[in-house]
């Protein structure tokens, strides 16, 4: 994209002076070169007359080139104004847009404003998550001053955070991943078998669809499906038993009967995702000022992200077992009902053809599975990857810079389904004439034109911060990782990632934390003290050796194990005593069970004497870790550094939620006293040692509270600590 000429376009003062001018300005203004006359005459003259200062990015800063120039300009700008017209093209302005959006996510600031000139319809703006939520002003030339006044107001508006309009920018992304890893990934492989083995299926041949239906109402409201007069719940439940994170879990997909107008009955397993409880309750209780449109945007993001995960080729075995239905439940016709949406799907094949098509990898002129783009200095790594991929039957093209011609490089990149971009310190320092930064920009533009992301950065000796901002949110791979070639193979075996569902990962911990509390913790903690006392009595354990606290373990690596009793040290081991009185509750019309396990830490001895238990505890690995780990290992764009940041952020969010939530219900009066999130470095510390140290600290704190007697203020101070 071309830029306007800076009024201070000389290079005197160098890079520091140029960046300082940007930082001091109210906004950075980016527009198409062909619009320069109209922008200066209409927009910038108005800014000058109304005291708004602005900067225009130069073609290059001293010693640099267009790629770092754009990145550094937006990174240092307070606000970004993107001006679009008929001369604009999505592929041309996408780079600037994504840079601005990434800055929004990284700093939790809504910094992007879009101004559209004559002839550019709002509908032409790329349908990319968050872009539609930028401040968009259409320049009506009959009301020109009012429109420009609105632009100035938005630019000068201070402290506009993403949490005030969209929770952390990626609320729905975290919820979709959480629902997939915590439920769908577990039950979907068994759904066809469970249905075929059911009594309802045998007694109603041809009328029980062998699919799991996920209803996504645009209102974001979760409600019992039986509120629909055409839907009733069958007595039979499909029971699936699994061990997850060392604890036995029971999953009971509900069987529903749907009555058609002709008197026939159809049967299926369906749900409105529990994540909708989180969307609705957080928006109502925490973000009361959220608008219906913003809420609907989150619902749509949830839908597209869930589709993306389910349609990924590595999950193809799940694709035929599930169908996600997005519908408007606030219209006044029959289509607003769940029964109408389900009846549309009941046919011999179990689904109609009016659903959004599944994205396919096959594209016109795709000749190669992957193109390797690398500098000559990194050729040995490219060679090793090429050999590994070809041994698996992959068609591999290669581009070695700077030897390859520009035209030939374009052809090879365009005709490949994926591009592996090798990045080393030497490659990143190549001169502008050698094109490496230019090709990075081009790859993203091509991806956006095709509405797909298909770039895999491979770091050789470069720090993750060396990855240009505009692709930093893509999952990268390091050659130092064990099996990095297999990871590349896994990614290119999957389908290309639709940009419609993709946005910079940012802070998904916010959504995961609220979902974990709303959908699990607040139920699992119900009457925890009495339940734990009953369990201790059952196993004849000393109640003085157990705190009425549920420990949620958070290892910094994000890695969890299935059985806590596999953990040991030279001195101690762990024994599992089983469930602590599972809680059964109706949630959105479905009976759900919430269960935690009791464990004992015993001293290791060589004698045959009964085990000596030093402590008892209730604990488990926090379920959202599996979500974050899946996002890291698959295609969500969560790299190593972001994984660590999100794990820390999740713990902080959980501590905040638990400290704030108080209700009139006894079991939730002081939630923070019944639950402890324990963050530790599992590469250096053993969980048993960490847990014993924390229990000792908590017991000493409790003794202090007891000594304080009726001193309420002191007790509250201790509780806050």
Secondary structure, DSSP 8 states (H G I E B T S, - for coil): ------TT-S-TTHHHHHHHHHHHSSEEEEE-GGGHHHIIIIIIHHHHHTT--EE---S--TT--HHHHHHHHHHH-S-EEEEE-TT--HHHHHHHHHHHHHHHHHHTB--EEEEE-TT--GGGS---TTGGGSEEEE--GGGHHHHHHHHHHHHH----BGGGTSGGGTHHHHHHHHHIIIIIHHHHHHHHHHHHTSHHHHHSTT-EEEEEEEEEETT-----GGGSTTEEEEEEEEEEEEEETTEEEEEEEEEEEEE-TTS-EEEEEEEE-THHHHHHHIIIII-TT--HHHHHHHHHHHHHHHHHHHHSGGGHHHHTTEEEEEE-TTSSSGGGSHHHHHHHH-STTSS-S-S-----S--TT--EEEEEEEEGGGHHHHHHHHHHHHTTT--EEEEEETTS-HHHHHHHHHTEEEEEEEE-HHHHT--GGG-HHHHHHHHHHHHHHTTEE-EEEEESS--GGGS-GGGTTS--EETTSTTHHHHHHHHHHS--EEGGG-------HHHHHHHHIIIIIHHHTTTHHHHHHHHHHHTT--GGGEEEEEEEEEETT----S-GGG-B-SSEEEEEEEES--EEEEETTEEEEE--EEEEEEE--SS-S---EEEEEEEEE-THHHHHHHHHHTTS---HHHHHHHHHHHHHHHHHHHHH---SSGGGTTGGGTEEEEEE-TTT--HHHHHHHHHHHHHHHHHHHHHHTT-HHHHHHHHH-
